[in-house]
Amino acid sequence: MPVKLQEVVFYTTSEACRLAGTNRNTFLRWVREGKFPDVAHRNRNGWRLFVESDISRLKQCVNLVQKTTDE
């Protein structure tokens, strides 16, 4: 469930990946391999927190990968 703080909505990694249409493990691999920049926000436990712009970038990345694999 997204969390709203000071009018900004934050999503967990699993929520963001579900919205973007990719698997959480795939996203984490992309970050490790430097194919996707890590997000700027983390909670006190060190877990990634995504904002809408992060999810939009992730969707673009997913669409690009799907486009290249369809060719």
PyMOL CGO cylinders between C-alpha atoms (Angstrom):
from pymol import cmd
from pymol.cgo import CYLINDER

trace = [
    CYLINDER, 0.00, 0.00, 0.00, 1.50, 3.35, -1.03, 0.3, 1, 1, 1, 1, 1, 1,
    CYLINDER, 1.50, 3.35, -1.03, 2.39, 5.79, 1.75, 0.3, 1, 1, 1, 1, 1, 1,
    CYLINDER, 2.39, 5.79, 1.75, 1.68, 9.51, 1.45, 0.3, 1, 1, 1, 1, 1, 1,
    CYLINDER, 1.68, 9.51, 1.45, 4.00, 11.92, 3.27, 0.3, 1, 1, 1, 1, 1, 1,
    CYLINDER, 4.00, 11.92, 3.27, 3.78, 15.68, 2.81, 0.3, 1, 1, 1, 1, 1, 1,
    CYLINDER, 3.78, 15.68, 2.81, 1.67, 15.28, -0.35, 0.3, 1, 1, 1, 1, 1, 1,
    CYLINDER, 1.67, 15.28, -0.35, 4.20, 12.88, -1.93, 0.3, 1, 1, 1, 1, 1, 1,
    CYLINDER, 4.20, 12.88, -1.93, 3.16, 9.27, -2.53, 0.3, 1, 1, 1, 1, 1, 1,
    CYLINDER, 3.16, 9.27, -2.53, 5.85, 6.62, -2.00, 0.3, 1, 1, 1, 1, 1, 1,
    CYLINDER, 5.85, 6.62, -2.00, 5.71, 3.04, -3.30, 0.3, 1, 1, 1, 1, 1, 1,
    CYLINDER, 5.71, 3.04, -3.30, 7.72, -0.01, -2.28, 0.3, 1, 1, 1, 1, 1, 1,
    CYLINDER, 7.72, -0.01, -2.28, 9.88, -1.87, -4.80, 0.3, 1, 1, 1, 1, 1, 1,
    CYLINDER, 9.88, -1.87, -4.80, 7.26, -4.59, -5.27, 0.3, 1, 1, 1, 1, 1, 1,
    CYLINDER, 7.26, -4.59, -5.27, 4.46, -2.06, -5.79, 0.3, 1, 1, 1, 1, 1, 1,
    CYLINDER, 4.46, -2.06, -5.79, 6.51, -0.03, -8.28, 0.3, 1, 1, 1, 1, 1, 1,
    CYLINDER, 6.51, -0.03, -8.28, 7.51, -3.12, -10.24, 0.3, 1, 1, 1, 1, 1, 1,
    CYLINDER, 7.51, -3.12, -10.24, 3.91, -4.33, -10.37, 0.3, 1, 1, 1, 1, 1, 1,
    CYLINDER, 3.91, -4.33, -10.37, 2.78, -0.93, -11.68, 0.3, 1, 1, 1, 1, 1, 1,
    CYLINDER, 2.78, -0.93, -11.68, 5.60, -0.88, -14.25, 0.3, 1, 1, 1, 1, 1, 1,
    CYLINDER, 5.60, -0.88, -14.25, 4.95, -4.45, -15.40, 0.3, 1, 1, 1, 1, 1, 1,
    CYLINDER, 4.95, -4.45, -15.40, 8.22, -6.07, -14.41, 0.3, 1, 1, 1, 1, 1, 1,
    CYLINDER, 8.22, -6.07, -14.41, 9.48, -8.51, -11.81, 0.3, 1, 1, 1, 1, 1, 1,
    CYLINDER, 9.48, -8.51, -11.81, 11.13, -7.24, -8.63, 0.3, 1, 1, 1, 1, 1, 1,
    CYLINDER, 11.13, -7.24, -8.63, 14.17, -9.48, -9.15, 0.3, 1, 1, 1, 1, 1, 1,
    CYLINDER, 14.17, -9.48, -9.15, 14.58, -8.17, -12.71, 0.3, 1, 1, 1, 1, 1, 1,
    CYLINDER, 14.58, -8.17, -12.71, 14.57, -4.60, -11.43, 0.3, 1, 1, 1, 1, 1, 1,
    CYLINDER, 14.57, -4.60, -11.43, 17.13, -5.38, -8.72, 0.3, 1, 1, 1, 1, 1, 1,
    CYLINDER, 17.13, -5.38, -8.72, 19.37, -7.04, -11.32, 0.3, 1, 1, 1, 1, 1, 1,
    CYLINDER, 19.37, -7.04, -11.32, 19.11, -3.94, -13.57, 0.3, 1, 1, 1, 1, 1, 1,
    CYLINDER, 19.11, -3.94, -13.57, 20.21, -1.74, -10.65, 0.3, 1, 1, 1, 1, 1, 1,
    CYLINDER, 20.21, -1.74, -10.65, 23.14, -4.06, -9.78, 0.3, 1, 1, 1, 1, 1, 1,
    CYLINDER, 23.14, -4.06, -9.78, 24.27, -4.13, -13.42, 0.3, 1, 1, 1, 1, 1, 1,
    CYLINDER, 24.27, -4.13, -13.42, 23.98, -0.34, -13.75, 0.3, 1, 1, 1, 1, 1, 1,
    CYLINDER, 23.98, -0.34, -13.75, 21.23, -0.56, -16.36, 0.3, 1, 1, 1, 1, 1, 1,
    CYLINDER, 21.23, -0.56, -16.36, 18.81, 1.44, -14.23, 0.3, 1, 1, 1, 1, 1, 1,
    CYLINDER, 18.81, 1.44, -14.23, 19.75, 4.22, -11.79, 0.3, 1, 1, 1, 1, 1, 1,
    CYLINDER, 19.75, 4.22, -11.79, 18.86, 3.54, -8.18, 0.3, 1, 1, 1, 1, 1, 1,
    CYLINDER, 18.86, 3.54, -8.18, 16.07, 5.58, -6.62, 0.3, 1, 1, 1, 1, 1, 1,
    CYLINDER, 16.07, 5.58, -6.62, 16.84, 8.58, -4.43, 0.3, 1, 1, 1, 1, 1, 1,
    CYLINDER, 16.84, 8.58, -4.43, 14.55, 7.77, -1.50, 0.3, 1, 1, 1, 1, 1, 1,
    CYLINDER, 14.55, 7.77, -1.50, 14.84, 5.06, 1.14, 0.3, 1, 1, 1, 1, 1, 1,
    CYLINDER, 14.84, 5.06, 1.14, 13.04, 4.45, 4.40, 0.3, 1, 1, 1, 1, 1, 1,
    CYLINDER, 13.04, 4.45, 4.40, 14.74, 4.08, 7.78, 0.3, 1, 1, 1, 1, 1, 1,
    CYLINDER, 14.74, 4.08, 7.78, 15.29, 0.36, 7.09, 0.3, 1, 1, 1, 1, 1, 1,
    CYLINDER, 15.29, 0.36, 7.09, 17.11, 1.15, 3.86, 0.3, 1, 1, 1, 1, 1, 1,
    CYLINDER, 17.11, 1.15, 3.86, 14.31, -0.08, 1.60, 0.3, 1, 1, 1, 1, 1, 1,
    CYLINDER, 14.31, -0.08, 1.60, 13.79, 1.73, -1.68, 0.3, 1, 1, 1, 1, 1, 1,
    CYLINDER, 13.79, 1.73, -1.68, 10.87, 4.14, -1.93, 0.3, 1, 1, 1, 1, 1, 1,
    CYLINDER, 10.87, 4.14, -1.93, 9.63, 5.08, -5.39, 0.3, 1, 1, 1, 1, 1, 1,
    CYLINDER, 9.63, 5.08, -5.39, 7.83, 8.26, -6.38, 0.3, 1, 1, 1, 1, 1, 1,
    CYLINDER, 7.83, 8.26, -6.38, 5.73, 8.66, -9.54, 0.3, 1, 1, 1, 1, 1, 1,
    CYLINDER, 5.73, 8.66, -9.54, 8.69, 9.88, -11.60, 0.3, 1, 1, 1, 1, 1, 1,
    CYLINDER, 8.69, 9.88, -11.60, 10.71, 6.77, -10.65, 0.3, 1, 1, 1, 1, 1, 1,
    CYLINDER, 10.71, 6.77, -10.65, 7.84, 4.54, -11.75, 0.3, 1, 1, 1, 1, 1, 1,
    CYLINDER, 7.84, 4.54, -11.75, 7.56, 6.43, -15.05, 0.3, 1, 1, 1, 1, 1, 1,
    CYLINDER, 7.56, 6.43, -15.05, 11.28, 5.89, -15.72, 0.3, 1, 1, 1, 1, 1, 1,
    CYLINDER, 11.28, 5.89, -15.72, 10.92, 2.21, -14.85, 0.3, 1, 1, 1, 1, 1, 1,
    CYLINDER, 10.92, 2.21, -14.85, 7.95, 1.87, -17.23, 0.3, 1, 1, 1, 1, 1, 1,
    CYLINDER, 7.95, 1.87, -17.23, 10.03, 3.45, -20.01, 0.3, 1, 1, 1, 1, 1, 1,
    CYLINDER, 10.03, 3.45, -20.01, 12.83, 0.97, -19.35, 0.3, 1, 1, 1, 1, 1, 1,
    CYLINDER, 12.83, 0.97, -19.35, 10.40, -1.98, -19.36, 0.3, 1, 1, 1, 1, 1, 1,
    CYLINDER, 10.40, -1.98, -19.36, 8.84, -0.76, -22.62, 0.3, 1, 1, 1, 1, 1, 1,
    CYLINDER, 8.84, -0.76, -22.62, 12.26, -0.40, -24.22, 0.3, 1, 1, 1, 1, 1, 1,
    CYLINDER, 12.26, -0.40, -24.22, 13.24, -3.93, -23.22, 0.3, 1, 1, 1, 1, 1, 1,
    CYLINDER, 13.24, -3.93, -23.22, 9.94, -5.34, -24.51, 0.3, 1, 1, 1, 1, 1, 1,
    CYLINDER, 9.94, -5.34, -24.51, 10.35, -3.44, -27.77, 0.3, 1, 1, 1, 1, 1, 1,
    CYLINDER, 10.35, -3.44, -27.77, 13.85, -4.82, -28.37, 0.3, 1, 1, 1, 1, 1, 1,
    CYLINDER, 13.85, -4.82, -28.37, 12.86, -8.39, -27.49, 0.3, 1, 1, 1, 1, 1, 1,
    CYLINDER, 12.86, -8.39, -27.49, 9.85, -8.24, -29.84, 0.3, 1, 1, 1, 1, 1, 1,
    CYLINDER, 9.85, -8.24, -29.84, 12.04, -7.37, -32.83, 0.3, 1, 1, 1, 1, 1, 1,
]
cmd.load_cgo(trace, "trace")
